[in-house]
Each structure stands twice: as structure tokens, then as C-alpha cells.
Amino acid sequence: MHTARYAQRQDRAVLACRWETRHPLSEGPRELIRTGAFPFAPTEVDKVVDVLTHPERLETYASSTASEQMGLFEAE
């Protein structure tokens, strides 16, 4: 978490897995997503690979998930 927050402060792309709400590993990634990390589902590893190999595509993915991200954690 410390490293991810440091990267965010430097305006670097941070990616976080959007686990199921009750998943034991979901707390840290949920916090990162709330603070601007690019969310991806465990089944969307292809997006992560694409962004890592083509960083300019992050904006495309980020804009397509922005509306999705708004209601992501309202059910908590």
C-alpha cells in the first residue's frame, strides 16, 4: 500500500484488482480504487498485460470504467 500510494503521488499508473466484496484480499485494492487506481477484475488480466505493454492505452480503459467505478462500493 505504501508503494502504491507513493506511485499515485508521483502521478504514476496504479492498478488494483477488483476482488469480490468479501474476498480476504479486497480491503487494500478497494482503498486504492477509491483513491484513483485503475480497477480490473481477476478475469481481466489481459487488460493489465495490455496496459503494461502499451501504457498509452490506460486512458482508454480508465475512461471506459469511470462510470462503472462510481457505484462500485455503494453496497457496503
C-alpha positions as CSV (number, residue, x, y, z in Angstrom):
1,M,0.0,0.0,0.0
2,H,2.8,2.4,0.8
3,T,4.4,1.8,-2.6
4,A,1.1,2.2,-4.4
5,R,0.3,5.5,-2.6
6,Y,3.9,6.7,-3.4
7,A,3.3,5.9,-7.1
8,Q,0.0,7.8,-7.0
9,R,1.6,10.9,-5.5
10,Q,4.0,10.8,-8.4
11,D,1.2,10.6,-11.0
12,R,2.1,7.0,-11.9
13,A,-0.5,4.5,-13.0
14,V,-1.6,2.2,-10.2
15,L,-3.7,-0.9,-11.0
16,A,-5.8,-2.7,-8.4
17,C,-7.7,-5.9,-8.6
18,R,-11.4,-5.5,-8.0
19,W,-12.0,-8.6,-5.9
20,E,-15.4,-9.8,-4.7
21,T,-16.5,-7.6,-1.8
22,R,-16.0,-10.3,0.9
23,H,-12.7,-11.6,-0.5
24,P,-10.0,-11.6,2.2
25,L,-7.6,-9.6,-0.1
26,S,-10.1,-6.9,-1.1
27,E,-9.5,-4.2,1.5
28,G,-6.3,-2.8,0.2
29,P,-7.3,-2.8,-3.5
30,R,-10.6,-1.2,-2.7
31,E,-8.9,1.6,-0.9
32,L,-6.6,2.1,-3.9
33,I,-9.5,2.1,-6.3
34,R,-11.3,4.7,-4.2
35,T,-8.2,6.9,-4.5
36,G,-7.9,6.6,-8.2
37,A,-6.2,3.3,-9.1
38,F,-7.3,1.6,-12.3
39,P,-9.6,-1.2,-11.4
40,F,-9.6,-4.6,-13.1
41,A,-11.4,-7.9,-12.3
42,P,-9.4,-11.1,-11.6
43,T,-10.6,-12.3,-15.0
44,E,-9.3,-9.2,-16.8
45,V,-5.6,-9.9,-16.6
46,D,-5.4,-9.4,-20.4
47,K,-6.2,-5.7,-19.7
48,V,-3.3,-5.5,-17.3
49,V,-0.9,-7.0,-19.8
50,D,-2.2,-4.7,-22.5
51,V,-1.7,-1.6,-20.2
52,L,1.8,-2.7,-19.2
53,T,2.9,-3.3,-22.8
54,H,1.1,-0.2,-24.1
55,P,0.9,2.4,-21.3
56,E,-0.9,4.9,-23.6
57,R,-4.0,2.7,-23.6
58,L,-4.6,3.2,-19.8
59,E,-6.6,6.3,-20.6
60,T,-8.9,4.3,-22.8
61,Y,-9.5,1.7,-20.2
62,A,-9.8,4.3,-17.4
63,S,-12.5,6.3,-19.2
64,S,-14.5,3.2,-20.0
65,T,-14.5,2.1,-16.4
66,A,-15.1,5.6,-14.8
67,S,-18.9,5.2,-14.7
68,E,-18.5,1.6,-13.5
69,Q,-16.2,2.7,-10.7
70,M,-18.7,5.3,-9.4
71,G,-21.1,2.7,-8.0
72,L,-18.5,0.0,-7.3
73,F,-18.6,0.1,-3.5
74,E,-22.0,1.6,-2.7
75,A,-23.4,-1.7,-1.4
76,E,-21.0,-1.9,1.5
